[in-house]
Amino acid sequence: MKTSTILAWILILIIIDQAIKILIYNLFGEIHFEIIPSLIEFKPTFNVYHSWVNTLLNNNLGINVGLLPHIILYLLIGVLVPMYFSYFRNNILHNKKLIDISLIFMMAAILCAFIGNIIWKKGTLDYIYLNPFFVFDLKDVYIDFGVLIFLLYAFKNREQLTIKAKISDVYKDTKNRLRKIKKQTNAST
């Protein structure tokens, strides 16, 4: 897929996630009902702990890491995921569509999480309750789907991944790409 197509799909998924949350917040925030009795419920809830992991830490150990570490983590993941996926895409030539789809869903989820933590003052808005476990939203489905597609990609390319994929190679590849971009930018000005 072209980069512009990937970016367009990421933007579309972010808009869908945020539009659903805006609608729920404005029109259905106080409504609660069962979708599948005793299993799945519509239950809008603000997660004041900013993530599922932090909610578990707080509930089980009384630890709340707060908002800033989440923002830093989302920014870091938002840089590392495209670096790794770019390396895989350019050095493992099979199943490029799978890596593109995985990247689209993972980046949409990361950006939705980042936006949700910045915009919603009461915490992140989740609305589907998987009884008795946790409340989640569309961005959580995005990340799960992105991870599943990546695992499928990794399984289909397992031989090349074990031979080629090294962290130092990803770093070198990214560094070289940034140099090329810088040269192109300097040449055009």
C-alpha positions in Angstrom: 0.0 0.0 0.0 1.1 3.5 -0.6 2.0 5.6 2.5 -0.9 8.0 1.7 -3.3 5.1 1.7 -2.0 3.8 5.0 -2.3 7.3 6.6 -5.8 7.7 5.2 -7.0 4.4 6.8 -5.4 5.4 10.1 -7.2 8.7 10.0 -10.5 7.0 9.1 -10.2 4.6 12.0 -9.3 7.4 14.4 -12.3 9.4 13.3 -14.7 6.4 13.7 -13.4 5.8 17.2 -13.6 9.4 18.3 -17.0 10.0 16.7 -18.5 7.0 18.5 -17.1 8.3 21.8 -18.5 11.8 21.2 -21.9 10.3 20.4 -21.9 8.1 23.4 -20.7 10.9 25.7 -23.3 13.4 24.4 -26.3 11.1 23.8 -25.9 7.8 25.6 -23.6 8.5 28.6 -26.2 7.5 31.2 -27.6 4.5 29.3 -26.7 0.9 30.4 -28.0 -2.3 28.9 -27.1 -5.9 28.2 -26.1 -6.8 24.6 -25.6 -10.5 25.3 -27.1 -11.3 28.8 -24.5 -12.0 31.5 -21.6 -11.5 29.0 -21.5 -8.2 27.1 -23.0 -4.9 28.2 -23.1 -1.4 26.9 -21.7 0.5 29.9 -20.1 3.9 29.2 -17.3 4.3 31.8 -14.5 6.7 32.2 -11.2 5.0 33.0 -9.4 7.5 35.3 -6.3 5.3 35.3 -5.7 5.9 31.5 -5.1 2.2 30.6 -6.1 -1.3 31.4 -2.7 -2.1 32.8 -2.7 0.9 35.1 -6.2 -0.1 36.2 -5.0 -3.6 37.1 -2.0 -2.1 39.0 -4.3 0.2 40.9 -6.8 -2.4 41.7 -4.3 -5.1 42.7 -1.4 -3.1 44.1 -2.7 0.4 44.8 -0.3 1.8 42.2 -1.3 4.6 39.8 1.4 5.7 37.4 -0.6 8.7 36.3 -1.1 10.4 32.9 2.5 11.6 32.0 4.0 8.1 31.8 1.1 7.0 29.5 1.7 10.0 27.2 5.4 9.2 27.0 4.7 5.6 26.4 2.2 6.3 23.6 4.7 8.7 21.9 7.5 6.1 22.2 5.4 3.3 20.8 4.2 5.7 18.1 7.8 6.1 17.0 9.0 2.5 17.4 6.1 0.7 15.7 6.5 2.5 12.4 10.3 2.0 12.5 10.0 -1.7 13.0 7.2 -2.1 10.5 9.0 -0.1 7.9 12.1 -2.3 8.4 9.9 -5.5 8.0 8.1 -4.0 5.0 11.4 -3.2 3.1 13.5 -6.2 4.1 11.0 -9.0 4.2 9.2 -8.8 0.9 6.5 -11.4 1.4 3.1 -10.5 2.8 3.5 -6.8 2.7 -0.3 -6.3 2.8 -0.4 -8.0 6.2 2.2 -5.7 7.7 0.4 -2.7 6.3 -2.9 -3.8 7.7 -1.3 -4.5 11.1 0.4 -1.1 11.0 -2.8 0.7 10.2 -4.7 -0.9 13.1 -1.9 -0.6 15.7 -1.1 3.1 14.8 -4.8 4.0 14.9 -5.1 2.4 18.3 -2.0 4.2 19.6 -3.2 7.5 18.3 -6.7 6.9 19.7 -5.2 6.1 23.1 -3.1 9.3 23.0 -6.0 11.5 21.8 -8.3 9.9 24.4 -5.9 10.6 27.2 -5.4 14.2 26.1 -9.0 15.2 25.2 -11.2 13.5 27.8 -10.7 15.2 31.1 -12.5 12.5 33.2 -10.2 9.7 31.7 -10.5 7.5 28.7 -14.1 6.7 27.6 -14.7 2.9 27.4 -18.2 1.6 26.7 -18.3 -2.2 26.1 -18.3 -4.3 29.3 -17.1 -7.9 29.0 -18.6 -9.3 32.1 -17.0 -9.9 34.6 -13.6 -8.8 33.2 -13.2 -5.3 31.9 -14.7 -2.4 29.9 -13.1 -1.6 26.5 -13.7 0.4 23.4 -13.1 0.3 19.6 -9.4 1.3 20.0 -8.9 -1.9 22.1 -10.4 -3.9 19.2 -8.0 -2.1 16.8 -4.9 -3.0 18.8 -6.1 -6.7 19.3 -6.7 -7.0 15.5 -3.4 -5.3 14.7 -1.5 -7.7 17.0 -3.3 -10.8 15.5 -2.5 -9.7 12.0 1.1 -9.1 13.0 1.3 -12.5 14.5 -0.1 -14.0 11.3 2.6 -12.0 9.3 5.3 -13.2 11.7 4.1 -16.8 11.4 4.1 -16.6 7.6 7.6 -15.0 7.6 9.1 -16.8 10.5 12.2 -18.1 8.6 13.1 -14.6 7.3 12.3 -13.0 10.7 14.7 -15.3 12.6 17.5 -14.7 10.0 17.1 -11.0 9.3 15.4 -9.2 12.2 17.8 -7.6 14.6 17.3 -4.4 16.7 20.6 -3.0 15.4 19.5 -3.5 11.8 16.2 -1.7 12.5 18.1 1.2 14.0 20.6 1.4 11.0 17.7 1.1 8.5 15.8 4.0 10.2 19.0 6.1 10.4 19.7 5.6 6.7 16.1 6.4 5.8 16.2 9.6 7.8 19.5 10.6 6.1 17.9 10.1 2.7 14.9 12.2 3.7 17.2 14.9 5.0 19.2 14.9 1.7 16.0 15.0 -0.4 14.7 17.9 1.7 18.0 19.8 1.5 18.2 19.2 -2.3 14.7 20.6 -2.8 15.3 23.8 -0.9 
